[in-house]
Amino acid sequence: MNFIIALVIVFGGLWLIRKLAKTPPGQARALIQQLAGGAIIAFSGLLALRGQMNLAAGVFVFGLGLLGKGAVFPDGFPWAQKSTGQKSRVTASQLSMELDHDTGTMDGKVLAGPLKGKKLSQLQPAELQQFHAQCRTANDQSLPLLEAWLDRTQSEWRSSWGGNQRATATASSMSREEAYAVLGLRPGASPEDVKSAHKRLMKEFHPDRGGSDYLAAKINLAKDVLLAA
C-alpha cells in the first residue's frame, strides 16, 4: 500500500511540474489552488475513515472553499482570492497608462500627436523614440510616465537609445478621483481596500524591486489622499 502511494506521489509530482511549465502564471495560481483543495478534501476523507468526523467536516469545507465549488462558498473563500477586473489608471496630457491587477500587464495609449490612439505596445522603436521626444515638450508628468513603462517593458532602452538621463518628476498633488483610479478602486472604497490595493501595487512597482520611482510615488500619494481625514 505504501509503495502504491509513493508511486502516485512521484507520478503526480511529475505531471504537476509539466502542467505548470506549460501554464500561464495567472492560470497556474488557480491550478495550484484547485489541486490544494482536492488534496485537502482527500485528507478529510482519511480523517473520516479514522472516525474523526468533527475535524474531517471542517477540513472538507476548507477544501471546498479552495476549489471554489462548494455549496456554502461557491466562489471559494473571499480571503483566498484576489478580486478580478481591477485596473489602475494614470493619465497625463500625452498618454494614459493602465495596469491590469490580474495579469500584471501594463500598457498605455497615446492621447496626442501623430500617434494618437495607438497603444504603446504597438509602436515601433522609431515611433517610441518620436513619442519620447514629444513627451519631453510636455509640462506635466507625461515623460516620467512613459519612461516608467519603458523601464518595465524594455529595460535596455536607455543604452540602446544612446541616452542615460532619467526624467525627474514627483507626484505632488492628486484628486480623490485620480487616487481611486491609480489604486484601481471604486469611489467609496473602504480604508482596508485602500491599504490592500496599495500593498499589492507596491509589490509590483517598489524601486527596490526594479519598479518605477514615479509610479511608486503616485501609488503612495494615492493612498495618502484616500486615507486623509
C-alpha positions, 0 to 999 in steps of 0.5 A: 500500500505504501509503495502504491502511494509513493508511486502516485506521489512521484507520478503526480509530482511529475505531471504537476511540474509539466502542467505548470511549465506549460501554464500561464502564471495567472492560470497556474495560481488557480491550478495550484489552488484547485489541486490544494483543495482536492488534496485537502478534501482527500485528507478529510476523507482519511480523517473520516475513515479514522472516525474523526468526523468533527475535524474531517467536516471542517477540513472538507469545507476548507477544501471546498472553499479552495476549489471554489465549488462548494455549496456554502462558498461557491466562489471559494473563500473571499480571503483566498482570492484576489478580486478580478477586473481591477485596473489602475489608471494614470493619465497625463496630457500625452498618454494614459497608462493602465495596469491590469491587477490580474495579469500584471500587464501594463500598457498605455495609449497615446492621447496626442500627436501623430500617434494618437490612439495607438497603444504603446505596445504597438509602436515601433522603436522609431515611433517610441523614440518620436513619442519620447521626444514629444513627451519631453515638450510636455509640462506635466508628468507625461515623460516620467510616465512613459519612461516608467513603462519603458523601464518595465517593458524594455529595460535596455532602452536607455543604452540602446537609445544612446541616452542615460538621463532619467526624467525627474518628476514627483507626484505632488498633488492628486484628486480623490478621483485620480487616487481611486483610479491609480489604486484601481478602486471604486469611489467609496472604497473602504480604508482596508481596500485602500491599504490592500490595493496599495500593498499589492501595487507596491509589490509590483512597482517598489524601486527596490524591486526594479519598479518605477520611482514615479509610479511608486510615488503616485501609488503612495500619494494615492493612498495618502489622499484616500486615507486623509481625514 
